Amino acid sequence: MSDQTRGAEVEKQLHEALGRSQRLGFLGDRPIVEVIEHARSFVTALDGVTGSVIDLGAGGGVPGLVVAIDRPDVRLTLLDRRTKRTDFLAQMIRRLDLSDHVSVLALDVDDAIRLGHVGFDAAVARGFGPPEFTLRSAVRCVRPGGVIVISEPPSGDRWEPQLVQELGLTRTESDERVVRFVLDPAT
């Protein structure tokens, strides 16, 4: 099978997996093509990241499954506290043949941190929780110098400059769909 044929097959399987996720109520009703396009903003924002990435509130697989397919060079952990969703994600990881670099954790973020699931090179989050909680949780998960990529709402800037500074973050270049922060290496 050529790389192009394999790529088309993987893309088809991704569409099917996210369509199933949507039918189960794990994703909103946006067209899957748009969902994947938005998730690819996370992939772009992860340029330069190597090593490990955690998807906080992985839910229905966005952006995690897209990151897993587009970035097979990183170790990815999909974290969600709802076992119904993590069971689904584990099944999709096997079906998409991603088990070599993707794992799934059914834990609350605070429990995951307490159990030592920290020191990631990057954290991603889409629809995880209120802005301050999301940012504070992500900071606790990444190593100093780590990257945090979070989905932005359709309009407005929800990131309090004082909070960003307090957490030792620098906001870097990002597109209108995601915001990218880097944790101060001295933190």
C-alpha positions in Angstrom: 0.0 0.0 0.0 1.4 3.4 -1.0 1.9 6.2 1.6 -0.8 8.2 -0.2 -3.3 5.3 0.0 -2.4 4.6 3.6 -2.9 8.3 4.4 -6.3 8.3 2.7 -7.4 5.2 4.7 -6.2 6.7 8.0 -8.1 9.9 7.3 -11.3 7.9 6.5 -10.9 5.9 9.7 -10.4 9.2 11.6 -13.7 10.6 10.1 -15.5 7.4 11.1 -14.1 7.4 14.6 -15.1 11.1 15.2 -18.5 10.5 13.6 -19.1 7.7 16.0 -18.0 9.9 18.9 -20.4 12.5 17.7 -23.3 10.0 17.5 -22.5 8.9 21.1 -22.8 12.6 22.2 -19.1 13.1 22.9 -18.8 15.9 20.3 -21.0 18.8 19.3 -22.8 18.8 16.0 -20.3 20.7 13.9 -19.4 18.9 10.6 -16.5 16.4 11.2 -14.5 18.1 8.5 -14.6 21.3 10.5 -13.8 19.5 13.8 -10.7 17.9 12.2 -9.6 21.2 10.7 -9.9 22.9 14.1 -7.9 20.1 15.7 -5.2 20.6 13.2 -4.7 24.1 14.7 -3.4 22.2 17.8 -1.1 20.1 15.6 0.4 23.3 14.1 0.7 25.0 17.5 2.7 21.9 18.7 5.4 22.6 16.1 8.8 22.1 17.8 7.4 20.0 20.6 9.0 16.6 21.0 8.5 14.0 23.6 5.2 13.8 25.5 1.8 15.6 25.2 -1.2 15.3 27.4 -4.7 16.0 26.2 -6.7 17.3 29.2 -10.4 16.3 29.0 -9.9 14.2 25.9 -13.6 13.4 25.7 -14.6 12.4 22.2 -11.1 12.4 20.9 -10.5 16.0 19.8 -7.9 17.2 19.5 -6.2 14.0 20.8 -7.0 11.6 17.9 -6.0 14.1 15.3 -2.7 14.9 17.2 -2.0 11.2 17.5 -2.4 10.6 13.8 -0.6 13.7 12.6 2.2 13.5 15.2 3.3 9.9 15.6 6.6 11.2 16.8 5.2 12.3 20.2 3.9 10.1 23.1 0.4 11.2 23.8 -1.7 10.7 26.9 -5.5 11.1 26.6 -6.9 12.1 30.0 -10.6 12.2 30.8 -12.4 11.5 34.1 -15.4 9.8 32.4 -14.8 6.1 31.9 -17.4 5.9 29.2 -15.4 8.3 27.1 -12.0 6.7 28.0 -13.3 3.3 27.1 -14.4 4.7 23.7 -11.0 6.4 23.2 -9.1 3.2 24.1 -11.2 1.3 21.5 -10.5 4.0 18.8 -6.7 4.0 19.6 -6.7 0.2 19.0 -8.8 0.5 15.8 -6.6 3.3 14.4 -3.4 1.3 15.3 -2.0 4.1 17.6 -1.3 2.0 20.7 2.5 2.3 20.2 2.5 6.0 21.1 -0.9 6.8 22.7 -2.3 5.9 26.1 -5.6 6.6 27.8 -6.1 7.6 31.5 -9.5 7.5 33.2 -8.7 10.0 36.0 -9.7 13.5 37.2 -6.8 15.9 36.4 -6.1 16.5 40.1 -5.8 12.8 40.7 -3.6 12.3 37.6 -1.3 15.1 38.9 -1.2 13.6 42.4 -0.3 10.2 40.9 2.7 11.7 39.1 1.3 12.2 35.6 3.3 15.4 35.2 6.4 16.7 33.4 4.8 16.6 29.9 6.5 18.6 27.1 3.1 20.0 26.2 -0.6 20.0 27.2 -3.6 20.6 25.0 -7.1 21.3 26.0 -10.4 21.9 24.1 -13.5 22.6 26.1 -11.9 21.4 29.3 -13.2 23.9 31.8 -13.2 27.5 32.9 -10.1 29.4 31.6 -8.4 29.8 35.0 -8.9 26.2 35.9 -7.7 25.0 32.5 -4.6 27.1 32.6 -3.7 26.2 36.2 -4.2 22.5 35.5 -2.1 22.6 32.3 0.7 24.4 34.1 0.8 21.7 36.8 1.1 19.0 34.0 3.9 20.4 31.9 7.6 20.7 32.6 9.4 24.1 32.8 9.7 25.3 29.3 6.7 23.2 28.3 4.0 24.3 25.8 0.3 24.7 26.5 -2.2 24.9 23.7 -5.8 25.7 24.4 -8.9 26.2 22.2 -10.1 29.8 21.9 -13.8 30.8 21.8 -15.2 32.2 18.6 -14.7 35.7 19.9 -12.9 37.5 22.6 -9.8 36.9 24.7 -10.4 35.1 27.9 -6.8 35.1 29.3 -6.3 37.5 32.2 -2.8 39.0 31.7 -2.2 39.0 35.5 -3.0 35.2 35.7 -0.7 34.5 32.7 2.1 36.4 34.4 1.5 34.8 37.8 1.7 31.3 36.3 5.0 32.1 34.6 3.6 31.9 31.1 4.4 33.7 27.9 1.8 33.9 25.2 3.3 33.1 21.9 2.2 33.3 18.3 -1.1 31.4 17.6 -4.0 31.5 15.2 -7.5 32.6 16.1 -8.6 29.1 17.0 -6.0 28.3 19.6 -3.8 30.1 22.0 -0.2 28.9 22.8 1.7 29.6 26.0 5.2 28.6 27.0 5.9 28.0 30.7 9.0 29.9 31.9 11.9 27.4 31.9 13.0 28.7 35.3 9.6 27.9 36.9 
